[in-house]
Amino acid sequence: MKKIFFIVSIFIVNILQAQNTFFPPEKLVQTGVYYYPEAWNPDQWDRDFKNMADMGFEFTHMAEFAWAQLEPTEGNFNFKWLDKAVELAGKHGLKVILCTPSATPPVWLTQKYPEVLVVLPNGQQAMHGTREHYSWSSPKYKELTSKIVEAMAKHYANNPNVWGWQIDNEPSHYGSLDYNPAAQANFRVWLKNKYKTIDALNKAWGTAFWSGIYSDFNQIELPNADRLISGVASPTSMVDMKRFNADECASFISMQNKILKENIAKNQFVTTNFMSSHTDVDPWRNPDLDFISYTMYPVAGYTNGIGKQGFRLGDQWMISFANDFFRSLKGITGVMELQPGQVNWGTFNPQPYPGAVHNWLWNAFSGGLDFICSYRFRQPIFGGEQFHYGMVGTDGVTPLVGGKQYSQFMREIKQLRKLYTPNSLMPKEYADRKAALVFNMDNIWETGVQPQTAFWNERGHILKYYGGLKSLSVPVDIVNETKDLSTYPVVVVPAFQMVDPQLVEKWMKYAQNGGNLVLSVRTGLTDRNGHFAQAPWAAMISNLIGAQITMNDMMDVNHAGKILMDRNNYSWYVWGDMLQPDNGTEVWATFADQFYAGKATVIHRKLGKGTVTYIGTDSNDGKLETAVLKKVYDNAGIQIKELPEGIVLNWRDGFWIANNYSSSIQHIDLPSNSSIIFGKVDLEPAGVLVWK
């Protein structure tokens, strides 16, 4: 199986390089920065673009918030100012990513057509003065958006300075669901298309519970948790609301993509930038785009990181996970917004650790990104993000700390390009341990509706497995459930609650044919509608894992329990499954306390030519999950490399890159024939080491 995987990996690399026509591989990565000409005196534009180019930037990004300037009154377009900005950027060798401005409708639009605005869960209509406050479902908004997108596309279709297009900006509604009447009407159509009959919907939603039976689709309101008196009668209805919301977003993006593709030159790409940590929409629903990109802010007061300075360094797996998640759709991705320094909107807004921005840049590069862009070049002097750093400060010319680190990175990339060897193959030992992590947004939505404990965090749970694999120096592909798994020696399926018999059978065959399958808590509990089977608990996966799940427990941090595995103790409190293994199933870990002490919670079995491992506990810190993954690899005879705490290691294009996210110096052991390009083996916090 290892030999097959290596051959297939070479084939995939060659295919992806052939498809990537927008980004020459010899460039490795291209770096750019947002600019807002509409916010600055036109007399400063030429100076700013020159300074941008002098700092090392290769492209700039404009217009996503400029609808009011592009269409001052309905039907009257003004591109003269943007023409000048695009021309000046080109004068200084900067390519331009243009953006459709649908994220911020102008005031004339929202006042003349208030029906385009989002309606909040409390029934209030959103007001003008923010962004993403329009309804994806509004026919009038779609009409007006189509007109400006078409006008922009035709105007800039053959402009040699325009490199590509971004649709909208962080499409999401920032966590708010839309209860606009147009969304209500579209939801009923969506339900009719999905269920065909009202009886089928009643069955799927379980409306016999609490007298919720519908006799007509027109009776159905958009599910609204804020208006429910006592819990959610139908969790499935809430999951369908999330699915519908994501589909409406995808449809709005696809509408713009279609208009662009009908008008622009073939060498101009089209993408959009989703927020890496938001799960209200689903980036994978837009396969029609040339690729998808993402937004990333590692330090904004929401993570402790590792050690005393971890809050200034960021979570070590955030960028890596985003790289692997967003690259999965087309084999191409980039980060459209990578934090430039201190921000203004976080829980609290610390200064990043010295060198942290440089560290993030190299971490982004190491994940195979084709471009890196930052928000923004100049720190604004007015508006809602005045305190948000840029590359240069409020005087418009003095480089800030982040700007200096971007310049350093761009100088280093130019040196690295000279050392690039085309068609470099992933080292066999590294490729042979590659894993697939199976992901479906439905599970995040469903477990979010029914978390069972205030401490459940589906995304956090998935990151424990992703981080466990990466800490063993395992390259990871994040894949959907339709992916052919046969080329992966290890497949990890964390908390995949909603399944069907066909999917379980696919996993069964994967293991029987020689693969090593790892499942975790909450996997296989329900069908696609969120219903339990009239059978013992988790019966759909009992034959697969070789055990019965007899019960589960949930506690809080004040009552944390212990798990014993290979003489080591691990703490947990969020979720624990008690297992009754079948004959022949090995027990790898047991509960060490509570009234079920001694009960199995991690098990392992041989299945055909392969193995299945079930991890029945969500540990506090992910160390149990990592220990089990290591044991799976060891038992399979697949060589791994345990990394020091806080170290992220990746290979791309013939280069190895190590990043230190810990708060202490970490030593990197290199092979004797290694050649260091940047950095040193004793990595300081936020340090980067690059070698061949």
C-alpha positions as CSV (number, residue, x, y, z in Angstrom):
1,M,0.0,0.0,0.0
2,K,2.9,2.4,0.7
3,K,4.3,2.0,-2.8
4,I,0.9,2.6,-4.3
5,F,0.4,5.7,-2.2
6,F,3.8,7.1,-3.2
7,I,3.2,6.6,-7.0
8,V,-0.2,8.1,-6.8
9,S,1.1,11.1,-4.8
10,I,3.6,11.8,-7.6
11,F,0.8,11.6,-10.2
12,I,-1.4,14.1,-8.1
13,V,1.5,16.6,-7.8
14,N,2.0,16.6,-11.6
15,I,-1.7,17.0,-12.2
16,L,-2.1,19.9,-9.8
17,Q,0.9,21.6,-11.3
18,A,-0.5,21.2,-14.7
19,Q,-3.9,22.7,-13.6
20,N,-2.4,25.7,-11.7
21,T,-2.2,28.1,-14.7
22,F,-2.6,31.2,-12.7
23,F,0.5,30.9,-10.5
24,P,3.8,29.9,-12.1
25,P,5.4,27.3,-9.8
26,E,8.8,29.0,-10.0
27,K,7.4,32.0,-8.2
28,L,6.7,29.7,-5.2
29,V,4.4,32.3,-3.5
30,Q,3.5,35.9,-4.4
31,T,2.8,38.4,-1.7
32,G,0.4,41.4,-1.8
33,V,-1.5,43.8,0.3
34,Y,-4.9,45.6,0.4
35,Y,-5.2,49.2,-0.6
36,Y,-8.1,51.6,-0.4
37,P,-7.5,54.5,-2.9
38,E,-11.0,55.8,-2.1
39,A,-9.9,56.5,1.4
40,W,-6.8,58.6,0.5
41,N,-5.9,61.8,-1.3
42,P,-5.3,60.8,-5.0
43,D,-2.1,62.9,-4.8
44,Q,-0.8,60.1,-2.5
45,W,-1.6,57.1,-4.6
46,D,1.5,57.1,-6.7
47,R,3.7,57.5,-3.6
48,D,1.9,54.7,-1.9
49,F,2.1,52.2,-4.8
50,K,5.8,53.0,-5.1
51,N,6.4,52.4,-1.4
52,M,4.4,49.2,-1.7
53,A,6.6,47.9,-4.5
54,D,9.8,49.1,-2.7
55,M,8.8,47.0,0.3
56,G,8.7,44.0,-1.9
57,F,4.9,43.5,-2.6
58,E,4.0,42.0,-6.0
59,F,0.3,42.7,-6.1
60,T,-2.4,44.8,-4.5
61,H,-6.1,44.3,-3.8
62,M,-8.9,46.9,-4.2
63,A,-12.5,47.9,-4.4
64,E,-14.4,45.4,-2.2
65,F,-15.9,48.2,-0.1
66,A,-16.2,50.8,-2.8
67,W,-19.7,50.4,-4.2
68,A,-20.7,53.9,-3.3
69,Q,-17.8,55.3,-5.2
70,L,-18.2,53.0,-8.2
71,E,-22.0,53.6,-8.5
72,P,-22.7,57.0,-6.8
73,T,-26.3,56.8,-8.0
74,E,-28.3,54.0,-9.4
75,G,-27.2,53.0,-12.9
76,N,-24.4,55.6,-13.1
77,F,-21.0,54.0,-12.9
78,N,-17.8,55.8,-12.3
79,F,-14.6,53.8,-12.9
80,K,-12.3,56.8,-13.6
81,W,-10.8,56.9,-10.2
82,L,-10.3,53.1,-10.0
83,D,-8.8,53.2,-13.6
84,K,-6.2,55.6,-12.3
85,A,-5.4,53.5,-9.3
86,V,-5.1,50.3,-11.4
87,E,-2.9,52.2,-13.8
88,L,-0.6,53.5,-11.1
89,A,-0.3,50.1,-9.5
90,G,0.7,48.7,-12.9
91,K,3.2,51.5,-13.3
92,H,5.1,50.2,-10.2
93,G,4.9,46.5,-11.3
94,L,2.0,45.6,-9.0
95,K,-0.7,43.2,-10.3
96,V,-4.2,43.9,-9.1
97,I,-6.9,41.8,-7.6
98,L,-10.2,43.5,-8.1
99,C,-13.2,42.8,-5.9
100,T,-16.9,42.9,-6.5
101,P,-18.3,45.4,-3.9
102,S,-21.4,43.4,-2.8
103,A,-20.3,43.3,0.8
104,T,-21.2,47.0,1.3
105,P,-24.2,48.3,-0.5
106,P,-24.4,52.1,-0.8
107,V,-26.9,54.1,1.2
108,W,-28.9,55.1,-1.8
109,L,-29.5,51.4,-2.4
110,T,-30.6,50.4,1.1
111,Q,-32.8,53.4,1.5
112,K,-34.5,53.0,-1.9
113,Y,-34.8,49.2,-1.6
114,P,-34.9,48.4,2.2
115,E,-36.2,44.9,1.3
116,V,-32.6,43.9,0.5
117,L,-31.5,44.1,4.1
118,V,-31.0,41.1,6.4
119,V,-33.8,40.6,9.0
120,L,-32.3,39.6,12.3
121,P,-33.6,36.7,14.4
122,N,-35.4,39.2,16.7
123,G,-37.4,40.4,13.7
124,Q,-35.5,43.7,13.4
125,Q,-34.3,44.8,10.0
126,A,-30.5,45.4,9.8
127,M,-29.6,49.1,9.3
128,H,-27.2,50.7,6.9
129,G,-23.7,51.5,8.2
130,T,-21.9,48.1,8.4
131,R,-21.1,45.2,6.0
132,E,-22.6,41.9,5.1
133,H,-26.0,43.3,6.0
134,Y,-27.6,42.4,2.7
135,S,-29.8,39.3,2.1
136,W,-28.4,36.6,-0.1
137,S,-32.0,35.8,-1.0
138,S,-33.2,39.2,-2.0
139,P,-34.1,39.3,-5.8
140,K,-33.6,43.0,-5.9
141,Y,-30.1,42.8,-4.3
142,K,-29.2,40.0,-6.8
143,E,-30.4,42.2,-9.6
144,L,-28.4,45.3,-8.5
145,T,-25.3,43.2,-7.7
146,S,-25.5,41.5,-11.1
147,K,-25.5,44.9,-12.8
148,I,-22.4,46.3,-11.1
149,V,-20.5,43.0,-11.4
150,E,-21.2,42.9,-15.1
151,A,-20.2,46.5,-15.6
152,M,-16.9,46.0,-13.7
153,A,-16.2,42.7,-15.5
154,K,-16.7,44.3,-19.0
155,H,-14.7,47.4,-18.1
156,Y,-11.7,45.5,-16.7
157,A,-12.0,42.3,-18.8
158,N,-8.8,43.0,-20.8
159,N,-6.9,45.3,-18.5
160,P,-3.4,43.8,-18.4
161,N,-2.9,44.9,-14.8
162,V,-5.9,43.0,-13.5
163,W,-4.6,39.6,-12.2
164,G,-7.8,38.2,-10.8
165,W,-11.1,38.8,-8.9
166,Q,-12.4,38.3,-5.4
167,I,-16.2,38.0,-5.0
168,D,-17.6,39.9,-2.0
169,N,-15.6,39.9,1.2
170,E,-15.7,37.2,3.9
171,P,-19.3,36.2,2.9
172,S,-20.9,35.0,6.1
173,H,-23.3,37.6,7.7
174,Y,-20.8,37.2,10.6
175,G,-22.8,34.6,12.4
176,S,-26.3,36.0,11.9
177,L,-29.0,34.0,10.2
178,D,-31.2,35.9,7.8
179,Y,-35.0,36.0,8.3
180,N,-35.8,38.2,5.3
181,P,-39.2,37.4,3.7
182,A,-37.2,36.4,0.5
183,A,-35.2,33.9,2.6
184,Q,-38.5,32.6,4.0
185,A,-39.8,32.0,0.5
186,N,-36.6,30.5,-0.7
187,F,-36.4,28.1,2.3
188,R,-39.8,26.7,1.4
189,V,-38.7,26.1,-2.1
190,W,-35.5,24.5,-0.8
191,L,-37.5,22.2,1.4
192,K,-39.8,21.1,-1.4
193,N,-36.8,20.3,-3.6
194,K,-35.2,18.3,-0.8
195,Y,-38.2,16.4,0.6
196,K,-40.7,16.4,-2.3
197,T,-43.7,15.8,0.0
198,I,-44.8,17.2,3.3
199,D,-45.0,13.7,4.8
200,A,-41.4,13.1,4.0
201,L,-40.5,16.4,5.7
202,N,-42.6,15.5,8.8
203,K,-40.8,12.2,9.1
204,A,-37.3,13.7,8.6
205,W,-38.0,16.5,11.1
206,G,-39.7,14.3,13.6
207,T,-42.7,16.6,13.9
208,A,-44.8,14.1,15.8
209,F,-42.8,15.3,18.8
210,W,-44.5,18.2,20.6
211,S,-47.4,18.3,18.1
212,G,-45.4,19.9,15.3
213,I,-46.9,18.2,12.3
214,Y,-47.3,20.3,9.1
215,S,-49.9,19.7,6.4
216,D,-48.4,22.2,3.9
217,F,-45.0,23.6,3.1
218,N,-46.4,27.1,3.3
219,Q,-47.0,26.6,7.0
220,I,-43.2,26.3,7.7
221,E,-41.3,29.3,9.1
222,L,-37.6,29.6,9.1
223,P,-36.5,27.9,12.4
224,N,-35.5,30.6,14.9
225,A,-34.0,29.5,18.2
226,D,-34.4,33.0,19.6
227,R,-38.2,32.8,19.3
228,L,-38.6,29.3,20.9
229,I,-39.9,29.2,24.4
230,S,-38.6,25.8,25.5
231,G,-35.9,24.2,23.5
232,V,-35.8,23.1,19.9
233,A,-38.6,20.7,18.9
234,S,-36.9,19.5,15.8
235,P,-33.0,19.7,15.8
236,T,-33.2,18.5,12.2
237,S,-35.1,21.7,11.2
238,M,-32.3,23.8,12.7
239,V,-29.7,21.7,10.8
240,D,-31.7,22.2,7.6
241,M,-31.7,26.0,8.3
242,K,-27.9,25.9,8.4
243,R,-27.7,23.9,5.2
244,F,-30.1,26.3,3.5
245,N,-28.1,29.3,4.7
246,A,-24.9,27.9,3.4
247,D,-26.6,27.0,0.0
248,E,-27.9,30.6,-0.3
249,C,-24.5,32.0,0.3
250,A,-23.0,29.6,-2.3
251,S,-25.7,30.5,-4.8
252,F,-25.0,34.2,-4.4
253,I,-21.3,33.7,-4.9
254,S,-21.9,31.4,-7.9
255,M,-24.2,34.1,-9.5
256,Q,-21.3,36.6,-9.4
257,N,-18.8,34.0,-10.6
258,K,-21.0,33.2,-13.6
259,I,-21.2,36.8,-14.6
260,L,-17.4,37.3,-14.2
261,K,-16.5,34.2,-16.2
262,E,-18.8,35.2,-19.0
263,N,-17.0,38.6,-19.4
264,I,-13.4,38.5,-18.1
265,A,-10.3,37.2,-19.8
266,K,-9.5,33.6,-19.3
267,N,-6.2,34.4,-17.6
268,Q,-8.0,36.3,-14.8
269,F,-8.9,34.0,-11.9
270,V,-12.0,34.2,-9.6
271,T,-12.0,33.4,-5.9
272,T,-13.5,34.6,-2.7
273,N,-12.2,34.7,0.8
274,F,-13.9,32.8,3.6
275,M,-13.1,33.3,7.2
276,S,-11.1,30.3,8.4
277,S,-12.8,29.9,11.8
278,H,-16.4,30.6,10.9
279,T,-18.7,27.7,10.3
280,D,-22.0,29.5,9.3
281,V,-21.2,28.9,5.6
282,D,-19.5,26.1,3.8
283,P,-16.6,27.0,1.5
284,W,-16.7,23.6,-0.2
285,R,-20.1,24.4,-1.6
286,N,-18.4,26.6,-4.3
287,P,-16.5,24.2,-6.6
288,D,-17.3,26.5,-9.5
289,L,-14.7,29.0,-8.4
290,D,-11.1,28.7,-9.7
291,F,-10.1,28.1,-6.1
292,I,-11.1,29.4,-2.6
293,S,-9.0,31.5,-0.3
294,Y,-9.2,32.4,3.4
295,T,-8.8,35.0,6.1
296,M,-6.5,34.4,9.0
297,Y,-5.9,36.4,12.2
298,P,-3.9,34.2,14.7
299,V,-3.7,36.7,17.5
300,A,-6.8,38.5,18.7
301,G,-7.2,37.5,22.3
302,Y,-9.0,34.2,21.7
303,T,-6.3,31.7,22.2
304,N,-3.8,31.0,25.0
305,G,-1.3,29.2,22.7
306,I,1.6,27.4,24.3
307,G,3.4,28.8,27.3
308,K,3.3,32.3,28.8
309,Q,3.6,34.1,25.5
310,G,1.3,31.8,23.5
311,F,-1.4,34.5,23.4
312,R,1.0,36.6,21.3
313,L,2.1,33.7,19.0
314,G,-1.3,32.1,18.2
315,D,-2.6,28.6,18.0
316,Q,0.0,26.5,16.3
317,W,-2.4,24.6,14.1
318,M,-4.7,27.4,12.9
319,I,-2.8,28.4,9.7
320,S,-1.8,24.8,8.9
321,F,-5.4,23.6,9.2
322,A,-6.7,26.4,7.0
323,N,-4.0,25.6,4.4
324,D,-5.1,22.0,4.2
325,F,-8.8,22.7,4.3
326,F,-9.0,25.4,1.7
327,R,-6.4,23.7,-0.6
328,S,-8.6,20.6,-0.7
329,L,-11.2,22.0,-3.2
330,K,-8.9,22.6,-6.2
331,G,-5.4,21.9,-5.1
332,I,-4.8,25.7,-5.1
333,T,-5.4,28.3,-2.4
334,G,-4.0,31.4,-0.8
335,V,-4.6,33.5,2.3
336,M,-6.3,36.8,1.3
337,E,-6.0,38.4,4.7
338,L,-3.1,37.5,7.0
339,Q,-2.7,39.5,10.1
340,P,-0.2,42.4,9.8
341,G,0.2,43.2,13.5
342,Q,-2.1,44.4,16.2
343,V,-5.8,44.4,15.4
344,N,-8.8,46.3,16.9
345,W,-11.7,43.9,17.1
346,G,-10.5,41.0,19.2
347,T,-11.5,39.9,22.7
348,F,-8.4,41.9,23.6
349,N,-5.8,43.1,21.2
350,P,-2.2,42.2,22.2
351,Q,0.9,43.1,20.2
352,P,2.1,39.9,18.4
353,Y,5.3,38.5,19.8
354,P,8.4,39.8,18.0
355,G,8.8,37.8,14.8
356,A,5.3,36.3,15.0
357,V,4.1,37.9,11.7
358,H,7.2,36.6,9.9
359,N,6.5,33.2,11.5
360,W,2.9,33.2,10.2
361,L,4.1,34.1,6.7
362,W,6.4,31.1,6.6
363,N,3.8,28.8,8.1
364,A,1.4,30.0,5.3
365,F,4.0,29.4,2.7
366,S,4.8,25.9,4.0
367,G,1.3,24.8,3.5
368,G,1.5,25.1,-0.3
369,L,-0.1,28.5,-0.7
370,D,0.2,30.2,-4.1
371,F,-0.3,33.7,-2.7
372,I,-0.3,35.6,0.6
373,C,-2.1,38.9,1.0
374,S,-2.5,41.2,4.1
375,Y,-5.2,43.6,5.2
376,R,-3.9,46.4,4.9
377,F,-1.2,48.7,3.5
378,R,-2.0,51.9,5.4
379,Q,-3.4,52.0,8.9
380,P,-6.7,53.9,8.6
381,I,-7.1,57.3,10.3
382,F,-10.9,57.0,10.5
383,G,-13.7,54.4,10.5
384,G,-14.4,51.3,12.4
385,E,-10.9,49.9,12.2
386,Q,-8.7,52.9,13.1
387,F,-6.6,50.9,15.6
388,H,-6.0,48.0,13.1
389,Y,-2.3,48.0,12.1
390,G,-1.2,48.2,8.5
391,M,2.2,47.8,6.8
392,V,2.8,51.5,7.4
393,G,1.5,53.8,10.1
394,T,-0.9,56.7,10.4
395,D,1.6,59.0,8.6
396,G,1.2,56.8,5.5
397,V,5.0,56.2,5.1
398,T,6.6,54.8,8.2
399,P,6.8,51.0,8.1
400,L,5.3,49.3,11.2
401,V,6.7,46.2,12.8
402,G,4.5,43.9,10.7
403,G,5.5,45.7,7.5
404,K,9.1,45.2,8.3
405,Q,8.5,41.5,8.8
406,Y,6.6,41.2,5.5
407,S,9.5,42.9,3.7
408,Q,11.9,40.4,5.3
409,F,9.8,37.5,4.2
410,M,9.5,38.8,0.6
411,R,13.3,39.2,0.4
412,E,13.7,35.7,1.6
413,I,11.3,34.3,-0.9
414,K,13.2,36.0,-3.7
415,Q,16.3,34.2,-2.5
416,L,14.4,30.9,-2.2
417,R,13.3,31.1,-5.8
418,K,16.9,30.9,-6.9
419,L,17.2,27.5,-5.1
420,Y,13.9,26.1,-6.5
421,T,14.1,22.8,-8.4
422,P,11.0,22.2,-10.6
423,N,8.9,19.1,-9.9
424,S,10.5,18.3,-6.6
425,L,8.9,15.1,-5.2
426,M,7.8,14.8,-1.6
427,P,10.3,12.6,0.3
428,K,9.1,9.0,0.3
429,E,9.3,8.6,4.1
430,Y,7.2,11.7,4.6
431,A,4.7,10.7,1.8
432,D,4.3,7.2,3.2
433,R,2.8,8.5,6.4
434,K,0.2,10.8,4.8
435,A,-3.2,10.8,6.4
436,A,-6.7,11.8,5.4
437,L,-9.0,13.6,7.9
438,V,-12.7,13.2,6.8
439,F,-14.8,16.3,7.3
440,N,-18.4,17.3,6.8
441,M,-19.8,20.7,7.9
442,D,-23.2,19.0,8.7
443,N,-21.6,17.4,11.8
444,I,-20.5,20.9,13.1
445,W,-24.0,22.2,12.6
446,E,-25.8,19.1,14.1
447,T,-23.6,18.8,17.2
448,G,-23.9,22.6,17.6
449,V,-27.7,22.2,17.8
450,Q,-27.4,19.3,20.2
451,P,-24.1,19.7,22.0
452,Q,-25.2,17.7,25.1
453,T,-22.6,19.7,27.1
454,A,-21.7,23.3,27.2
455,F,-18.1,22.3,26.7
456,W,-18.6,20.5,23.4
457,N,-16.7,22.1,20.5
458,E,-16.8,20.1,17.3
459,R,-14.2,22.2,15.5
460,G,-11.9,22.1,18.6
461,H,-12.3,18.3,18.7
462,I,-11.3,18.0,15.1
463,L,-8.3,20.2,15.6
464,K,-7.1,17.8,18.4
465,Y,-6.8,15.0,15.8
466,Y,-5.4,17.3,13.1
467,G,-2.8,18.6,15.6
468,G,-2.0,15.1,16.8
469,L,-1.2,14.0,13.3
470,K,0.9,17.1,12.5
471,S,2.8,16.8,15.8
472,L,3.9,13.4,14.5
473,S,5.1,15.1,11.3
474,V,2.3,13.6,9.2
475,P,1.1,15.5,6.1
476,V,-2.7,15.7,6.1
477,D,-5.3,16.0,3.5
478,I,-8.7,17.2,4.7
479,V,-11.3,15.4,2.6
480,N,-15.0,15.0,2.2
481,E,-16.7,11.7,2.6
482,T,-16.8,11.0,-1.2
483,K,-13.1,11.0,-1.5
484,D,-11.3,7.8,-2.5
485,L,-9.4,6.7,0.6
486,S,-7.5,3.8,-0.8
487,T,-4.2,5.7,-1.2
488,Y,-4.0,6.8,2.4
489,P,-2.3,4.5,4.9
490,V,-4.2,6.2,7.8
491,V,-7.7,7.7,7.7
492,V,-9.0,9.7,10.7
493,V,-12.8,10.3,11.2
494,P,-13.4,12.6,14.2
495,A,-16.9,13.0,15.6
496,F,-18.7,12.2,12.4
497,Q,-22.1,11.9,14.0
498,M,-24.4,11.7,10.9
499,V,-23.8,8.7,8.7
500,D,-25.6,6.2,6.5
501,P,-25.0,2.5,5.9
502,Q,-23.2,3.2,2.6
503,L,-20.6,5.4,4.3
504,V,-20.0,2.9,7.1
505,E,-19.6,0.2,4.5
506,K,-17.0,2.4,2.6
507,W,-15.0,2.7,5.9
508,M,-15.3,-1.0,6.4
509,K,-13.9,-1.8,3.0
510,Y,-11.1,0.7,3.4
511,A,-9.9,-1.2,6.6
512,Q,-10.5,-4.6,5.1
513,N,-8.3,-3.7,2.1
514,G,-5.3,-2.7,4.4
515,G,-6.0,0.8,5.7
516,N,-5.8,1.9,9.2
517,L,-9.1,3.6,10.3
518,V,-9.4,5.8,13.4
519,L,-12.8,6.9,14.6
520,S,-13.7,9.1,17.6
521,V,-16.5,9.9,19.9
522,R,-20.0,10.8,18.5
523,T,-19.3,9.0,15.2
524,G,-22.2,7.0,13.8
525,L,-24.8,8.0,16.4
526,T,-27.5,9.1,13.9
527,D,-28.7,8.9,10.3
528,R,-28.5,11.9,7.9
529,N,-31.7,13.4,9.5
530,G,-30.2,13.2,13.0
531,H,-32.4,10.3,14.1
532,F,-31.2,7.4,16.3
533,A,-31.9,3.9,15.0
534,Q,-34.3,1.6,16.7
535,A,-31.3,-0.5,17.8
536,P,-28.6,-0.5,20.5
537,W,-26.6,2.8,20.8
538,A,-24.4,3.5,17.8
539,A,-25.4,0.2,16.2
540,M,-24.4,1.4,12.8
541,I,-20.7,1.3,13.7
542,S,-20.7,-1.6,16.3
543,N,-19.5,-4.2,13.7
544,L,-16.9,-1.8,12.4
545,I,-15.3,-1.0,15.7
546,G,-15.8,-4.4,17.3
547,A,-17.6,-3.2,20.4
548,Q,-20.8,-2.0,21.9
549,I,-21.0,1.5,23.3
550,T,-22.8,0.9,26.5
551,M,-23.2,4.5,27.7
552,N,-21.4,7.9,27.8
553,D,-20.7,10.5,30.4
554,M,-20.1,14.2,30.5
555,M,-18.7,16.3,33.3
556,D,-17.2,19.7,33.9
557,V,-13.7,20.9,34.5
558,N,-14.2,20.7,38.3
559,H,-14.9,17.0,38.0
560,A,-12.4,16.0,35.4
561,G,-11.7,12.3,35.2
562,K,-8.7,10.2,34.3
563,I,-7.9,7.7,31.5
564,L,-5.1,5.1,31.8
565,M,-3.2,4.1,28.7
566,D,0.2,2.4,28.7
567,R,0.8,3.5,32.3
568,N,0.1,7.1,31.5
569,N,-2.8,9.2,32.8
570,Y,-4.8,11.6,30.7
571,S,-7.5,14.0,31.8
572,W,-11.0,14.4,30.4
573,Y,-14.4,15.9,31.2
574,V,-16.2,16.8,27.9
575,W,-17.3,13.4,26.6
576,G,-16.4,9.8,27.5
577,D,-17.8,6.5,25.9
578,M,-17.8,3.3,27.9
579,L,-17.2,0.3,25.6
580,Q,-17.9,-3.4,25.8
581,P,-15.4,-5.0,23.4
582,D,-16.1,-8.0,21.3
583,N,-13.9,-11.1,21.4
584,G,-10.7,-10.3,19.6
585,T,-10.9,-6.5,20.1
586,E,-7.9,-5.1,22.0
587,V,-8.4,-2.6,24.9
588,W,-5.9,0.2,24.7
589,A,-7.2,2.5,27.4
590,T,-9.6,2.4,30.3
591,F,-11.2,4.8,32.7
592,A,-9.2,5.2,35.9
593,D,-11.9,6.6,38.2
594,Q,-15.6,7.3,38.5
595,F,-18.1,4.4,39.0
596,Y,-17.1,2.9,35.7
597,A,-13.4,2.6,36.5
598,G,-11.8,-0.1,34.4
599,K,-14.2,0.2,31.5
600,A,-12.7,0.4,28.1
601,T,-12.7,3.7,26.2
602,V,-10.0,3.2,23.5
603,I,-10.1,0.0,21.5
604,H,-8.3,-1.5,18.5
605,R,-9.1,-4.4,16.2
606,K,-7.8,-6.0,13.1
607,L,-10.2,-6.0,10.2
608,G,-9.2,-7.9,7.1
609,K,-5.8,-6.6,6.1
610,G,-6.1,-3.4,8.1
611,T,-7.2,-2.1,11.5
612,V,-9.9,0.0,13.2
613,T,-9.3,2.1,16.3
614,Y,-12.0,3.8,18.3
615,I,-11.1,6.6,20.7
616,G,-14.0,7.0,23.1
617,T,-12.9,10.0,25.0
618,D,-12.4,13.7,24.2
619,S,-9.4,14.6,26.3
620,N,-8.7,18.0,27.8
621,D,-5.5,18.7,25.9
622,G,-5.4,16.3,23.0
623,K,-2.5,14.3,24.4
624,L,-4.5,11.1,24.6
625,E,-5.5,11.5,21.0
626,T,-1.9,12.0,19.9
627,A,-0.7,9.0,21.9
628,V,-3.3,6.8,20.3
629,L,-2.4,8.0,16.8
630,K,1.3,7.4,17.5
631,K,0.4,3.8,18.6
632,V,-1.6,3.3,15.4
633,Y,1.3,4.3,13.3
634,D,3.8,2.3,15.3
635,N,1.6,-0.8,15.1
636,A,1.3,-0.4,11.3
637,G,5.0,-0.1,11.0
638,I,4.8,3.4,9.5
639,Q,7.7,5.6,10.5
640,I,6.8,9.0,12.1
641,K,8.8,11.8,13.6
642,E,7.7,13.2,17.0
643,L,8.1,17.0,17.0
644,P,9.0,19.2,20.0
645,E,6.1,21.0,21.6
646,G,5.0,24.0,19.5
647,I,6.9,23.0,16.4
648,V,5.1,22.9,13.1
649,L,7.0,21.1,10.3
650,N,6.1,21.0,6.6
651,W,7.7,20.2,3.3
652,R,6.9,22.0,0.0
653,D,8.7,22.3,-3.3
654,G,11.9,20.8,-2.1
655,F,12.2,22.8,1.1
656,W,11.6,21.9,4.7
657,I,10.2,24.6,7.0
658,A,9.9,24.5,10.8
659,N,8.0,27.1,12.8
660,N,8.2,27.6,16.6
661,Y,4.9,28.5,18.3
662,S,6.1,27.7,21.8
663,S,7.2,30.2,24.3
664,S,10.7,28.6,24.7
665,I,13.6,27.7,22.5
666,Q,13.2,24.4,20.7
667,H,15.9,22.4,19.1
668,I,15.4,20.9,15.6
669,D,17.4,17.8,14.7
670,L,18.4,17.9,11.1
671,P,19.9,15.1,8.9
672,S,23.6,15.4,8.5
673,N,23.3,16.2,4.8
674,S,20.9,19.2,5.4
675,S,21.7,22.6,4.1
676,I,20.3,25.5,6.2
677,I,18.9,28.4,4.1
678,F,17.4,30.6,6.8
679,G,17.3,30.4,10.6
680,K,19.1,28.1,13.1
681,V,18.5,24.7,14.7
682,D,17.8,26.3,18.1
683,L,14.6,28.0,17.3
684,E,13.6,31.0,19.4
685,P,9.9,31.6,20.0
686,A,8.4,32.7,16.7
687,G,11.5,31.5,15.0
688,V,11.6,29.9,11.5
689,L,14.1,27.4,10.1
690,V,14.2,26.7,6.3
691,W,16.5,24.0,4.9
692,K,17.0,21.6,2.0
